[in-house]
Amino acid sequence: MAERGPDIFAAPPPPDLTGDQEACKRQIYEAMSPRRRRFVDRMGYEAWDPFQKPKEPMDIRQDTSGRTTQELVRLFLQEKSRETGEAPGNAYSQGALDCALGVVNKDEKYRGVYEFCLWYNELLKRSGK
């Protein structure tokens, strides 16, 4: 079996709540309309976090390593330039930017791209290429 890379899209576990927060959570749930309760029930009451912080603006969102999209792309392109001795083209750079945005935003499309690349690399190794 091919070794899988780290789960770059892993969601953080729900936070542990204090007794007061748990009581407040129950009050919020009981005050909800039946339609909103069904939404919470579908995701699971335990996984629901009514105290979650709002999403950060796009320019300061970070991946699991704490880097922004711009930092990831800059670091990647610098390393590739050093390896090849030439600057990558526009299409190459745009592809790197698209992937970085997908990873930081946890876009399911890029999980597929990432896992396919891991699988394809392993396939090439097995076939001696």
C-alpha positions as CSV (number, residue, x, y, z in Angstrom):
1,M,0.0,0.0,0.0
2,A,1.3,3.4,-0.9
3,E,2.3,5.6,2.0
4,R,-0.2,8.5,2.3
5,G,1.0,12.0,3.0
6,P,-0.4,14.1,5.9
7,D,-4.0,15.0,5.9
8,I,-3.7,18.6,4.8
9,F,-7.5,19.1,5.1
10,A,-8.0,17.8,8.6
11,A,-10.5,19.8,10.6
12,P,-9.6,20.7,14.1
13,P,-11.4,18.8,16.8
14,P,-14.3,20.6,18.5
15,P,-13.2,22.5,21.5
16,D,-13.7,21.3,25.1
17,L,-16.4,23.4,26.7
18,T,-16.6,24.5,30.3
19,G,-19.8,23.8,32.3
20,D,-21.0,27.3,31.7
21,Q,-20.3,27.2,28.0
22,E,-22.1,23.8,27.7
23,A,-25.2,25.2,29.5
24,C,-25.1,28.3,27.2
25,K,-24.8,26.0,24.2
26,R,-27.9,24.0,25.4
27,Q,-29.8,27.3,25.8
28,I,-28.9,28.5,22.3
29,Y,-30.0,25.1,20.9
30,E,-33.3,25.1,22.7
31,A,-34.1,28.6,21.6
32,M,-33.5,27.8,17.9
33,S,-36.3,27.3,15.4
34,P,-37.0,23.7,14.5
35,R,-35.5,24.2,11.0
36,R,-32.2,25.5,12.5
37,R,-32.2,22.6,15.0
38,R,-32.5,20.1,12.1
39,F,-29.4,21.7,10.6
40,V,-27.5,21.3,13.9
41,D,-28.8,17.7,14.3
42,R,-27.5,16.8,10.8
43,M,-23.9,17.9,11.7
44,G,-24.2,16.5,15.2
45,Y,-24.8,18.4,18.4
46,E,-21.4,17.5,19.7
47,A,-19.6,18.7,16.6
48,W,-21.6,22.0,16.5
49,D,-19.7,24.9,17.9
50,P,-21.9,28.0,18.5
51,F,-18.9,29.9,19.8
52,Q,-16.7,29.5,16.8
53,K,-14.7,32.5,15.6
54,P,-15.7,34.1,12.3
55,K,-13.6,33.1,9.3
56,E,-10.5,35.2,8.7
57,P,-10.2,37.4,5.7
58,M,-8.7,35.7,2.6
59,D,-5.4,37.5,2.9
60,I,-4.6,36.1,6.4
61,R,-5.9,32.6,6.1
62,Q,-3.3,30.0,6.8
63,D,-2.7,26.4,6.1
64,T,-2.0,23.8,8.8
65,S,1.7,24.9,8.9
66,G,0.7,28.5,9.7
67,R,1.7,29.9,6.3
68,T,-0.5,32.1,4.1
69,T,-1.2,31.4,0.4
70,Q,1.3,34.0,-0.6
71,E,4.0,32.6,1.6
72,L,3.4,29.1,0.3
73,V,3.6,30.1,-3.4
74,R,6.7,32.3,-2.9
75,L,8.5,29.6,-1.0
76,F,7.6,26.9,-3.6
77,L,8.6,29.1,-6.6
78,Q,11.9,30.1,-4.9
79,E,12.8,26.5,-4.3
80,K,11.9,25.5,-7.9
81,S,13.9,28.4,-9.3
82,R,16.9,27.3,-7.3
83,E,16.5,23.6,-8.5
84,T,16.1,24.5,-12.2
85,G,18.2,27.7,-12.4
86,E,15.4,29.5,-14.2
87,A,12.2,31.3,-13.2
88,P,9.0,29.3,-13.7
89,G,6.5,30.5,-16.3
90,N,3.2,32.2,-15.8
91,A,1.1,29.0,-16.2
92,Y,3.3,27.1,-13.8
93,S,3.1,29.9,-11.2
94,Q,-0.7,30.2,-11.7
95,G,-1.0,26.4,-11.1
96,A,1.0,26.7,-7.9
97,L,-1.2,29.6,-6.7
98,D,-4.4,27.7,-7.5
99,C,-3.2,24.7,-5.5
100,A,-2.1,26.9,-2.6
101,L,-5.5,28.6,-2.5
102,G,-7.2,25.2,-2.6
103,V,-5.1,23.8,0.3
104,V,-5.6,26.9,2.5
105,N,-9.3,27.0,1.8
106,K,-9.6,23.2,2.2
107,D,-11.2,22.8,-1.2
108,E,-12.2,19.2,-1.9
109,K,-11.0,19.5,-5.5
110,Y,-7.5,20.0,-4.4
111,R,-7.6,17.0,-2.0
112,G,-8.3,14.9,-5.2
113,V,-5.4,16.6,-7.0
114,Y,-3.1,16.0,-4.1
115,E,-4.0,12.4,-3.6
116,F,-3.8,11.7,-7.3
117,C,-0.3,13.1,-7.4
118,L,0.7,10.9,-4.5
119,W,-0.8,7.9,-6.2
120,Y,0.7,8.7,-9.6
121,N,4.2,9.1,-8.1
122,E,3.9,5.7,-6.4
123,L,2.7,4.2,-9.7
124,L,5.7,5.5,-11.5
125,K,8.0,4.2,-8.8
126,R,6.4,0.7,-9.0
127,S,6.8,0.7,-12.8
128,G,10.5,1.7,-12.6
129,K,10.1,5.1,-14.2
